[in-house]
Amino acid sequence: MKQIKIADATLCRENNHFSFKEKIEIARQLENLNVDIIEFPQIINAKADILLIKTISSFVKNSAISVAAGVGADSVENAISALGNAKMAQIRIELPVSAVGMEYTCHKKPDKILAHIENCVKTAKSAVDNVEFCAIDATRAETDFLKTAIDTAINAGATSISVCDSAANMLPDDFAAFAKSVVDMCAVPVGVKCDNKNGLAIAQAILAVKQGVTTVKTAVDGTTVPLDIFADMIKNCGNDYGFTSSIKTTELHRIVKQIRWASGNTQNNAVIKTSEDSGVHLDKNDDIDAVSAAAAKLGYDLSEEDKAKVFEEFQRVAAKKNVGYKELEAIIASVALQVPATYSLVNYVINTGNIIPASAQITIKKGDEQIQGICIGDGPIDAAFLAVEQIIGHHYELDDFQIQSVTEGKEAMGSALVKLRNNGKLYSGNGISTDIISASVRAYINAVNKIVYEEAN
């Protein structure tokens, strides 16, 4: 199975206004997601940017940290300084290779660019093991010059090459053929960066992967390949085409939402819509067909019996207040497909803190048998869900996870909603407890019971 590396460039988005704290949180979440490479832009403010990367290097240990360089006179030295503490350091030498780019971005002629590429790569290689040469605007470069630039970078010590369709002027099949030509001329791994201005970046990237490309540059929102959609594509198509990635698909959409929240962008881009944008606005005058249509819009495939149950509960709630997507999902979780409990929670022990990894020890009853699972996770909820998966011996995609208070005060009851996806269908579970971890585990098991029951019947 071919392993596709994900190099995420969310923190390189043009005109981003992330605060220092937001950048740290985004980097933390990207590592939690198992992104292979976290990319940072070229250092502009030496004092602040170097401090940021050194701070992030102190806790990011499983993802490579990549800093851009090449255009500014001191850019390579700044990148070296910033990456001094990084466990897996990488410097990207980003330079244009098209005639227009060389003239207007670097103000250099082709021969001067080649000499600059060689000098930058050698300097970077003297300090770090991994140096990437990123050919900007590669699809508009002259073929012979592009090959010469790539050969120059590799001979100077570059350990990987990336080519960019900066102008977005190629259709997916043409870009795949272009990417293959680059793969054929390189003795090192090749990556791609595709501009999504025409909505074709995902198709370009996946076809390039089929032609031998090993790394794809993504971002949460921005103008390149959308991280969440591309990771979903790998998960859904990978087995059939022989490729996979290290992304935690169970955490994907939750973490992407957190990154959007951290960056102040709670709205998705035009390609994909969140539940918040789903347009569910119901009141007491809506009939069963309208309610069923709204449930279908949220992704639920309800039986006729469940439609009737949901509508009956909807009428009770709608008599007091209007119903949006959150209320409708809570109704579906509480009344639709109520089934005998194949699994039930017996007990659990959670260990967590700021100096130890979170762990969960959970005991679940199935029939007369009690089964125990022990797992470590990114947090107490993640560890608990992984322990449940270990017990049932099956992994389901976590489509959504929500927590909200249903009463007030320090003894408030918490309600957890878990949405699992199995074979393209959504199953929701609801749990209520004064302990939010208990509520979350019960909600997860509730959703699993619905899947197991439906598969058995």
C-alpha positions in Angstrom: 0.0 0.0 0.0 1.5 3.3 -1.1 1.8 5.9 1.7 0.8 9.4 0.6 2.4 12.2 2.7 0.3 15.2 3.6 2.2 18.5 3.8 -0.3 21.0 5.3 0.1 24.7 4.4 -2.7 26.2 6.5 -0.3 28.5 8.3 1.1 29.7 4.9 -2.2 31.1 3.7 -1.9 34.4 2.1 -3.2 37.4 4.0 -3.7 35.3 7.1 -4.1 37.2 10.4 -3.5 34.4 12.8 -2.4 35.5 16.2 0.7 33.9 17.9 -1.6 31.8 20.1 -3.8 30.7 17.1 -0.7 29.6 15.1 0.4 27.4 18.1 -3.1 25.9 18.4 -3.3 25.2 14.7 0.1 23.5 14.7 -0.9 21.4 17.7 -4.2 20.3 16.0 -2.4 19.4 12.8 0.0 17.2 14.7 -2.9 15.6 16.5 -4.3 14.8 13.1 -1.1 13.0 12.1 -0.2 15.4 9.3 3.2 14.4 8.0 4.6 17.9 7.4 3.5 21.3 8.9 4.6 24.1 6.6 5.4 27.6 7.6 6.0 30.6 5.3 9.3 32.4 4.8 10.4 34.3 7.9 9.6 38.0 7.6 9.8 39.2 11.2 12.9 37.4 12.4 12.3 37.9 16.1 8.6 36.9 16.3 8.7 34.2 13.6 11.8 32.5 14.9 10.3 32.5 18.4 7.1 31.0 17.1 8.8 28.1 15.3 11.0 27.4 18.2 8.0 27.4 20.5 6.1 25.0 18.2 9.2 22.8 17.9 9.1 22.2 21.6 5.9 20.1 21.4 5.6 19.0 17.7 7.6 15.8 17.6 5.7 13.5 15.3 5.3 15.9 12.3 8.1 17.5 10.3 8.3 21.3 10.6 9.1 22.9 7.2 10.1 26.5 6.8 10.2 28.3 3.4 13.3 30.1 2.2 15.0 31.3 -1.0 13.6 34.7 -2.0 15.0 36.9 0.8 18.8 37.4 1.2 18.8 36.1 4.8 15.9 33.6 4.4 17.9 30.4 4.6 19.9 31.5 7.6 16.7 32.6 9.4 15.1 29.2 8.6 18.2 27.4 10.0 18.0 29.5 13.2 14.3 28.8 13.7 14.6 25.1 13.2 17.4 24.6 15.7 15.2 22.7 18.2 13.0 20.8 15.7 13.0 17.1 16.0 12.2 16.7 12.3 13.4 19.9 10.5 12.9 20.7 6.8 13.7 23.7 4.7 11.8 24.5 1.5 13.7 26.4 -1.1 10.7 28.1 -2.9 11.8 29.8 -6.2 10.0 30.5 -9.5 11.0 28.7 -12.6 8.8 30.3 -15.2 10.2 33.2 -17.2 7.6 35.6 -15.8 8.2 34.5 -12.2 12.0 34.7 -12.4 11.8 38.2 -13.9 9.2 39.8 -11.7 9.5 37.9 -8.4 13.3 37.5 -8.1 14.5 39.9 -10.7 17.0 37.3 -11.9 17.8 35.8 -15.3 17.7 32.0 -15.7 21.4 31.4 -15.2 21.4 33.5 -12.0 18.4 31.6 -10.7 20.2 28.3 -11.2 23.2 29.6 -9.2 20.8 30.8 -6.5 19.1 27.4 -6.3 22.4 25.7 -5.9 23.6 28.1 -3.2 20.4 28.0 -1.2 20.1 24.2 -1.3 23.7 23.7 -0.3 23.4 26.2 2.6 20.2 24.6 3.9 21.7 21.1 3.5 24.6 22.0 5.6 22.3 22.5 8.6 19.3 20.1 8.1 19.0 16.6 6.6 15.8 17.3 4.6 15.8 20.0 2.0 12.9 20.4 -0.5 13.1 22.4 -3.7 9.7 23.8 -4.5 9.4 24.9 -8.2 6.9 27.7 -8.2 4.8 28.1 -11.4 6.4 24.9 -12.7 3.6 24.2 -15.3 4.5 27.4 -17.2 8.2 26.8 -17.2 10.2 25.7 -20.2 10.6 22.0 -20.0 14.4 22.0 -20.5 14.9 24.7 -17.9 12.6 23.0 -15.4 14.7 19.8 -15.7 17.9 21.8 -15.3 16.6 23.5 -12.2 15.5 20.2 -10.7 18.8 18.6 -11.5 20.7 21.5 -10.0 18.7 21.2 -6.7 19.2 17.5 -6.5 22.9 17.7 -7.2 23.2 20.4 -4.5 21.6 18.0 -1.9 17.8 18.4 -2.2 16.0 15.4 -0.8 12.6 16.0 -2.4 11.1 18.1 -5.2 7.7 19.7 -5.4 6.1 21.3 -8.5 3.3 23.9 -8.4 0.5 24.6 -10.8 0.5 28.2 -9.5 -1.6 29.5 -12.5 -4.1 26.6 -12.3 -3.9 26.5 -16.1 -3.9 22.7 -16.5 -6.8 20.2 -16.5 -6.4 17.2 -14.2 -5.3 14.7 -16.8 -2.8 17.1 -18.3 -1.4 17.9 -14.9 -1.1 14.2 -14.1 0.9 13.7 -17.3 3.1 16.7 -16.3 3.6 15.3 -12.8 4.6 11.9 -14.3 7.3 13.6 -16.4 8.7 15.2 -13.3 8.6 11.9 -11.4 10.5 10.2 -14.3 13.3 12.8 -14.3 13.8 12.7 -10.5 15.7 10.3 -8.3 14.0 11.7 -5.2 10.4 11.8 -4.0 8.1 14.3 -5.8 5.3 16.4 -4.3 2.6 18.6 -5.9 0.9 21.8 -4.9 -2.3 22.6 -6.9 -4.2 25.9 -7.0 -8.0 25.4 -6.4 -9.2 28.6 -8.2 -11.0 26.5 -10.8 -12.1 23.8 -8.3 -9.8 21.1 -9.9 -7.0 20.9 -7.3 -8.3 17.7 -5.7 -8.6 15.9 -9.1 -5.2 17.1 -10.1 -3.6 15.9 -6.9 -5.2 12.4 -6.8 -4.4 11.8 -10.5 -0.8 12.9 -9.8 -0.6 10.4 -7.0 -1.6 7.7 -9.4 1.3 8.7 -11.5 3.9 8.3 -8.8 3.7 11.5 -6.7 4.3 10.8 -3.0 3.4 14.1 -1.3 0.4 16.5 -1.7 0.3 20.0 -0.2 -3.1 20.7 1.5 -4.7 23.4 3.7 -7.7 24.0 5.8 -9.5 26.4 3.5 -7.2 28.6 1.5 -6.5 28.3 -2.2 -4.9 24.8 -2.4 -6.1 21.2 -2.0 -8.7 21.1 0.9 -7.2 18.9 3.7 -10.5 17.3 4.8 -11.8 16.5 1.4 -8.5 15.1 0.1 -8.1 12.9 3.3 -11.7 11.7 2.8 -10.9 10.8 -0.8 -7.8 8.8 0.3 -9.9 6.9 2.9 -12.8 6.2 0.5 -10.8 5.3 -2.6 -7.4 4.2 -1.2 -8.2 0.5 -0.9 -9.2 0.2 -4.5 -6.2 2.1 -5.8 -3.5 1.0 -3.4 -2.8 4.1 -1.4 -3.3 5.4 2.1 -2.2 8.2 4.5 -1.5 8.6 8.2 -4.4 11.0 8.8 -6.6 10.1 11.7 -9.9 9.9 9.8 -11.9 9.5 13.1 -10.6 12.9 14.2 -10.5 14.6 10.8 -13.7 16.6 10.7 -13.7 17.5 14.4 -10.1 18.8 14.2 -10.7 20.7 10.9 -13.6 22.4 12.6 -11.4 23.3 15.6 -8.8 24.8 13.2 -11.5 26.8 11.5 -12.7 28.0 14.9 -9.1 28.9 16.0 -8.5 30.8 12.8 -11.8 32.7 13.2 -13.2 31.1 10.1 -16.3 29.2 11.2 -17.7 29.0 7.6 -16.5 26.4 5.2 -15.3 27.2 1.7 -17.6 26.9 -1.3 -16.8 23.2 -1.8 -18.2 21.7 1.3 -20.9 22.8 3.8 -21.2 22.2 7.5 -24.3 21.3 9.4 -24.5 24.9 10.6 -25.0 26.0 6.9 -27.5 23.2 6.2 -30.5 25.5 6.3 -32.6 23.6 8.8 -35.2 26.0 10.1 -38.5 24.3 11.2 -41.4 25.4 13.3 -44.7 24.0 14.5 -46.4 24.5 11.1 -44.1 22.1 9.3 -45.5 18.7 8.4 -43.9 15.2 8.5 -42.6 15.5 4.9 -40.7 18.7 5.8 -39.2 17.2 8.9 -38.2 14.1 7.0 -36.6 16.2 4.2 -34.6 18.1 6.8 -33.4 14.9 8.4 -32.3 13.6 5.0 -30.5 17.0 4.4 -28.5 16.3 7.6 -27.6 12.9 6.2 -30.0 10.6 8.0 -31.8 7.8 6.1 -34.8 7.1 8.4 -37.3 4.3 8.1 -41.0 5.1 7.9 -41.4 4.1 11.6 -38.5 6.4 12.6 -39.9 9.2 10.6 -43.2 9.0 12.5 -41.3 8.9 15.9 -39.1 11.8 15.0 -42.1 13.8 13.8 -44.1 13.1 17.0 -41.2 14.3 19.1 -40.6 17.3 16.8 -44.2 18.4 17.4 -43.7 18.3 21.1 -40.5 20.4 20.9 -41.8 22.8 18.1 -44.8 23.7 20.3 -42.3 25.5 22.5 -39.6 26.7 20.2 -38.4 26.7 16.6 -36.2 23.7 15.6 -32.8 24.1 14.0 -30.3 21.5 13.0 -29.0 21.0 16.6 -32.5 20.4 18.0 -33.4 18.1 15.1 -30.2 16.0 15.6 -30.9 15.7 19.3 -34.5 14.5 18.5 -33.2 11.9 16.0 -30.6 10.7 18.5 -33.1 10.3 21.3 -36.0 8.6 19.4 -35.0 7.2 16.1 -34.0 3.5 15.8 -34.2 2.8 19.5 -32.8 -0.8 19.7 -32.0 -3.5 22.3 -28.5 -2.8 23.8 -26.0 -5.2 22.4 -23.3 -3.3 24.4 -23.7 -1.5 27.7 -21.2 0.5 29.8 -20.2 -1.2 33.0 -17.5 1.1 34.3 -14.6 3.3 33.2 -11.4 4.9 34.6 -9.8 7.9 32.9 -6.3 9.2 33.6 -5.3 12.6 32.2 -3.2 15.6 33.0 -0.9 18.2 31.4 2.2 16.0 31.9 0.9 12.6 31.0 -1.0 11.3 27.9 -4.7 10.6 28.4 -5.6 7.0 28.9 -8.9 5.2 29.3 -9.8 1.8 30.8 -13.3 0.8 29.9 -15.4 -2.2 30.7 -18.4 -3.0 28.5 -20.9 -5.8 28.8 -22.0 -7.9 25.8 -24.6 -10.5 26.8 -23.2 -12.2 29.9 -19.6 -11.3 29.0 -17.7 -8.3 30.3 -14.9 -7.0 28.0 -12.2 -4.6 28.9 -10.3 -2.2 26.7 -7.3 0.1 27.5 -6.1 2.8 25.2 -4.1 6.0 25.1 -5.5 9.0 23.1 -5.0 12.7 22.4 -7.4 13.5 25.2 -9.8 11.7 27.6 -12.6 11.5 25.0 -10.4 10.3 22.2 -8.9 7.7 24.6 -12.3 6.5 25.6 -13.6 6.2 22.1 -10.5 4.3 21.1 -11.0 1.9 24.0 -14.6 1.3 22.9 -13.4 0.5 19.4 -10.8 -1.9 20.8 -13.6 -3.7 22.7 -16.0 -4.0 19.8 -13.2 -4.8 17.3 -14.5 -2.4 14.7 -13.7 1.2 13.7 -16.5 3.5 12.6 -16.0 7.0 11.2 -16.8 9.7 13.8 -18.8 12.2 11.7 -19.6 14.6 14.4 -19.3 15.0 18.2 -21.2 17.7 20.2 -21.4 18.5 23.9 -23.8 20.9 25.5 -25.2 21.7 29.0 -28.8 20.9 29.5 -29.1 22.3 33.1 -27.4 25.1 35.0 -25.0 25.2 37.9 -21.9 23.3 38.9 -23.9 20.0 39.0 -25.1 20.6 35.4 -26.2 17.7 33.3 -24.2 17.4 30.1 -25.7 16.0 26.8 -23.3 14.4 24.3 -24.3 13.7 20.7 -22.2 11.3 18.6 -22.7 10.7 14.9 -21.1 7.6 13.4 -21.0 6.8 9.7 -21.1 3.2 8.5 -21.4 2.3 4.8 -22.3 5.9 4.0 -25.2 6.0 6.5 -25.4 8.2 9.7 -26.2 6.8 13.1 -26.6 9.1 16.1 -26.3 8.3 19.7 -27.2 10.5 22.7 -25.9 10.3 26.3 -26.7 12.4 29.4 -24.8 12.6 32.6 -23.3 15.0 35.1 -20.0 13.5 34.0 -19.4 14.6 30.4 -17.0 11.7 29.7 -19.7 9.2 30.8 -22.2 11.0 28.6 -19.8 10.8 25.6 -19.1 7.1 26.1 -22.8 6.3 26.5 -23.6 8.3 23.3 -20.9 6.5 21.4 -22.1 3.0 22.6 -25.7 4.1 21.8 -24.8 4.8 18.2 -22.8 1.6 17.9 -25.8 -0.4 19.2 -27.9 1.0 16.3 -25.3 0.0 13.7 -25.0 -3.5 15.1 -28.7 -4.0 15.4 -29.4 -2.8 11.8 -26.6 -5.0 10.4 -28.0 -8.1 12.2 -31.5 -7.5 11.0 
